[in-house]
Amino acid sequence: MDLGTLFYGQPILRRSLHIAGFWAVSIFHWRIIIFRVLALSVLTGSFPRRKMTVDKLLLHSNQGTISVPLKPWQTPKNLLILMTVAMTFAFATWTALLNNFVVERAYFTGKEIGVLQSIREIPGFLAFTAVFVLLLIKEQIFAYLSLAVLGVGVAISGYFPSAVGLYLTTFLMSVGFHYYETIKQSLSLQWLSIDEAPAVLGKLIAASSAASLIVFGVLWISQRYLGLDYKVIYLAGGGSCVILTLVMWFAFPQFVSKTPQRKSLLIRKRYWLYYALTFMSGARRQIFMVFAGFMMVERFGFAVHELTALYLINLALNMFLGPLFGRVVAYFGERNTLIFEYAGLALVFFAYGGIYMFGWGVVLAGALFVIDHLFFSLAFALKTYFQKIADPADIAPTAAVAFTINHIAAVGLPLLLGLVWLISPSLVFVVAALMAIISFGLALLIPRNPVPGHETIFNT
């Protein structure tokens, strides 16, 4: 069976390329397939270029073009889901192990964890450079390469249990993660219509939660009963991401966007509210990402399996509530959804501060940890708000710029607040609450029915 038969139901590659015996390789010889595909693409330039129309795959080679019906599963939505799962396998592994790994093996304090998280956000700050990479390769290929870098960075993390080693592996992992998230946001808003975007983005949250649930379930078992070393777990999480990326690369065609994207940096005045909300979101979320889990370990002495249990609760809820969140955004609109999210986050962060100021216990801390995650799950409403007000050709460059804006505060904030943490942990969460209040005020400026030309309530 050749690759055409395996992926498209017909031996098309053998007939189209007329390279005797080269593509007609048994599927059992997968090593030969990968080697020969790479050799052919690099050395001869005759690798078939695959593009998708509405219902057909167009294979372009030096010998001409063949049109082949797509398989039912070869859709942009399914590709987005698989990308989400691959990313989650790697990133959830890194996230779940981080706090315990850095404390137990690298002996981090709040200062070192702040430095590490600031380093992690540097690639996010440089996300605007994705626009220049897109001058050389297509977005879908860029997403694959980013996932591969993410997987490799996570896979090798367990082998470097030192401050410098963790800083370097974190940076590598972060390059892949932030480039992937930039491109995924762009592809999602290009491939999905305005009407279907909230529902599909909600399903992506559910898919990510399901994948994370698998990861954290495996982590809980491996730490609680099997006693697996950190090296093995990191290697498994990162390696699964790389393997899934290879599967997607060979199994899916290259999907074509309806609107060609601009390949230059741009900042438009009419998007100012989206930029402001993006900036506040990045600053506020960093405080949660860095210090909420760290608090559970440092103050309450949570072990890996205990912190993982909290993540499991979050993920189980998001897996079932993700599609519901999509319907909530579609029904109530972006304005009301974001107002509700920011008001709730302000209360949660004030309560986090109260744990230190009033000595509240571990049960409340765990409940806040779960509620916090649920509020953050509504954040995709900001993406659908932008989709409604954007010029379709602006989506890719604006996604890159938005990620940079999102990480302006994120680069220095963890380091600064890591130092504040040494003096007053409660003050860190009070700062986050004030940021949520500012976001609440900005969300009031979103019109009930945002469209191009009516981006804020001040536009008529």
C-alpha angles and dihedrals in degrees: 000000000000129000093264091056092044097052106020106026095245133077090242100142093057092052097040099048099035092207102147113233094347100103097020092087126143113257087232090069094068093152090059091048093054094044094048095045090054093043093049094047095047102037105033105021089222097117106132114256109224123206129169128222121187096294107353140070117228114206113198119193138150088272096056141270129306125191115216129178113248123241113251091248095052096093133128090243093056091046091052089051093051091047089051092050093048092050092046094052090059103034096042089053091051093045097047095049099038103087095045094040095052093045098043101037107021098029095227124184127196089278095058094042088052091052092048093050091048089053089048090058097050093086088049089055088052094048090113087075087073087083090063093047088054088063086069106033137022122261096248093052089045089055091053093050091048091052090051092052090048091052094049092048092053094042094059098040095095092059094063109058096169136091095254093041093051092046091055098044090045090054092050092048091047094053090059095041098050096043089049094049090049093052094041091056090050095047093046094054091044098047097040126068120233091252096051099036098087093049095046094044088051089053090051088056088052091048091049091048092049091051091046090048089057092048095048092043090055090045092051092051094042093052099035100044111006101041093215117184120250090245093061094047095047090047092051094048096047094040093054089055092052093047093050090048091056090049092053093045092058101031102049130061123228108271119218122222118232091230123043110237125235112249099210137079115265139173116191123201092221091062093058096114091051089051092049094049090046091053093050092045092055094048094046097044092051091062091055095043093050106035110024095068091037089055091054090054100039101039102030100026096235115186122217094266092048095050088044090055089059090051090049091056091049093049096046089054094045092047090062099030097045095084088043090054088055091055090046092056092046092050104038098030132232095283097058094039094053093044089054092047096050095045090051093047091052090056092046094052092048087052090051088056090050090060088069099033097047102023096243114180140252096265092062091044091054092047091051090049090057096043090048091058092050093054092049089053088071092061093098087078086080089060094051089047089057092045089057095051100036133101101241090233090057097061100093098043092041092050089056093047092045092055090053091049089048090057101042091095093029094067097059102019099076091050093048094045090044087065091045088052090063088059103034124356091187091060089060091060093043088058089052091051091052089051090053090052091053089050089050090056092049092049089059087067093063111103119234091244108028117195135155106296092022101067096138137019088259092065118085 
